Amino acid sequence: METKQRRPTGRPRGFDADEALERALLVFWEQGYEGASLATLTDAMGISTTSMYATFGNKEQLFRKVLDRYTEGPSAYLVRALDEPTALGVATAILAGTIRTTTRPAHPHGCLGVQGALATSESGRGVRDLLVAWRTNGCSHIRDRFQRAIEDDDLPPEADPGLLARYVTTLAFGIAVQAASGIGRDELQEMADAALCGWPLTRAGRS
């Protein structure tokens, strides 16, 4: 008697994990962590729930992988900005990168790291804490860069690198929220330029 072969479970034929992760990124970016249901995620990724769990883990683990991808992709402007030769150049590049990333026509507006989980239920606390740590880590890198700027006489010795870092990140997060609300790129750039008009400079920087 002929027996029927069982169809293998797991990844469907032609499954591209990299492409699926990119699609999940867009869903989380647009809908936030709790707003993105498993059904919406798997539908966008083109895979079954079984395949998602087998490849990426549960929803929180998937989000963590998505955040890594976001950090290395759309949010990579931060790392590049830290290489600018002056502290003002760093701040300018961070805000310009934020505006560019949060208003890109082909992507959701706003910032995944800011709006992904501002308010969550108990089940989403891990992701909320993850994003708090993500934002804090970015601010710490900026603070360290501004500390070097003081040592290099690019910022005046009385400048507070921690305060300046918090100022820049707060501006960047505010820009992201405004972008998600539909404020256009030109207006956001005008706001960023105005916010940096009073940037502290050494005598050499003012000359």
Summary of the structure (lengths in Angstrom):
residues: 207
radius of gyration: 21.0
end to end distance: 92.2
largest distance: 92.2
contacts: 585
relative contact order: 0.12
helix: 65%
strand: 0%
